[in-house]
Amino acid sequence: MRKIWIPLLSSVGTMSLLYWIGNIFNFSLFKFSFLLNEPLENGLTFEADIAILPFAIGLIVGLCVERIVKARSE
């Protein structure tokens, strides 16, 4: 069971940490922003800017941790 949870939590934790750093220090490469505009005649409009780099780094960290856990369990 640990083989699944440790890589998953490390991946999600890394993504969350990088998005948090991007929002606190205003780094556009790590920033997540969601803007809700005023309602228009056609409905509500919104704008979302989501950086891909924290997602990619989180996946890489998850894969590396998975390999480490797999190597140590053998």
C-alpha positions as CSV (number, residue, x, y, z in Angstrom):
1,M,0.0,0.0,0.0
2,R,2.9,2.4,0.7
3,K,4.1,1.9,-2.8
4,I,1.2,3.9,-4.1
5,W,0.7,6.6,-1.4
6,I,4.3,7.9,-1.0
7,P,4.8,8.8,-4.6
8,L,1.3,10.2,-5.0
9,L,1.6,12.4,-1.9
10,S,5.1,13.6,-2.8
11,S,3.9,14.5,-6.3
12,V,0.8,16.4,-5.1
13,G,2.9,18.0,-2.3
14,T,5.5,19.2,-4.7
15,M,2.9,20.7,-7.1
16,S,1.1,22.4,-4.2
17,L,4.3,23.8,-2.9
18,L,5.4,25.2,-6.3
19,Y,2.0,26.7,-6.9
20,W,2.1,28.3,-3.4
21,I,5.5,29.7,-4.1
22,G,4.4,31.1,-7.4
23,N,1.4,32.8,-5.9
24,I,3.2,34.2,-2.8
25,F,6.3,35.5,-4.7
26,N,4.4,36.3,-8.0
27,F,6.5,34.0,-10.2
28,S,4.6,33.6,-13.5
29,L,6.1,30.2,-14.2
30,F,4.6,28.8,-11.0
31,K,1.5,30.9,-10.7
32,F,-2.1,29.7,-10.5
33,S,-4.7,32.5,-10.9
34,F,-8.5,32.3,-11.3
35,L,-10.4,35.6,-12.1
36,L,-14.1,35.8,-12.0
37,N,-15.4,38.7,-14.2
38,E,-18.7,40.5,-13.9
39,P,-21.8,38.7,-15.3
40,L,-22.5,39.6,-18.9
41,E,-25.6,39.3,-21.1
42,N,-24.5,35.8,-22.3
43,G,-23.6,34.5,-18.8
44,L,-20.8,34.6,-16.4
45,T,-17.2,34.8,-17.7
46,F,-14.0,33.7,-16.0
47,E,-10.3,33.5,-16.8
48,A,-7.9,30.9,-15.5
49,D,-4.1,31.0,-15.9
50,I,-2.5,27.8,-14.8
51,A,1.2,27.1,-15.1
52,I,2.2,23.7,-16.4
53,L,5.8,23.7,-15.0
54,P,4.8,22.7,-11.4
55,F,2.6,19.9,-12.8
56,A,5.5,18.6,-14.8
57,I,8.0,18.9,-11.9
58,G,5.5,17.1,-9.6
59,L,5.2,14.2,-12.0
60,I,8.9,13.9,-12.3
61,V,9.3,13.9,-8.5
62,G,6.6,11.3,-8.2
63,L,8.3,9.0,-10.7
64,C,11.6,9.4,-8.9
65,V,10.1,8.6,-5.5
66,E,8.3,5.6,-7.0
67,R,11.6,4.2,-8.3
68,I,13.3,4.8,-5.0
69,V,10.5,3.1,-3.0
70,K,10.5,0.2,-5.5
71,A,14.3,-0.2,-5.3
72,R,14.3,-0.2,-1.5
73,S,11.5,-2.7,-1.2
74,E,13.3,-5.3,-3.2
